[in-house]
């Protein structure tokens, strides 16, 4: 009796495209500050400057 030898087939991996990795990690989003981000930054600036404003060390026009 003759035995048939089964061929072992190993799939050859294709070389990875380096640009594909970058495109998979990108996410859509806004470019630049949104109105919400600007308002948040202004609130933070006022909160940080509030003690100096109340103490009279800083005038309102000196905030910006």
N, C-alpha and C positions, 0 to 999 in steps of 0.2 A: 504494500500500500504506500502510495506516495502522499506525503503530507504537503499541503500547500502552506507556504510561509506568508503570513499576512504582512503587508507592507505597513510600516509605521510612518505616518505622514505627520510631520511637524509643520504647523503653519508658520510661514515666514512673516515676521512683523515688518510693516513698512516703516521707513524712517519718519519720525515725527516732525511735523511742520512747526517750527518755533513760533510762527505767527498765530497759530490756533490757540495756544495757551493764553496769549494776551487777549484774544477776542472772547474767550470763555469767561475771563475774570472781570470784564467790563460790565458796568451797570449803567443804565440810563439815568440821567438826573439833570438837574438845573445847572447851568453854567453861571457862576457868579453868585452874589448875594441876592437872596429873595427879600421881599418886603418883611417877611417874618424874622429873618436873620438880622436885618437892620434894626428892627424894633427891639429885638432882644439885646443887641449890642448897646443901643441907646439906654435901655433900662439898666444894664449892668454899669454903664458909665455914670449914670445918675446915682445909683446905689453906692458906688465907690466914692463919688464926690460929695455925697450928701452930708457927711459929718463936717467937712471943710466949709460947705455952704452955710450950714446952720451956725457954725462958729464964727462966720464972717471972715474967714481966711481966704475965701475964694469968691469972686463975683460970678454971676450967672453967665456973662458973656465970655468968661475964661474957660468954660467947659469944652468948647470945641477947639 
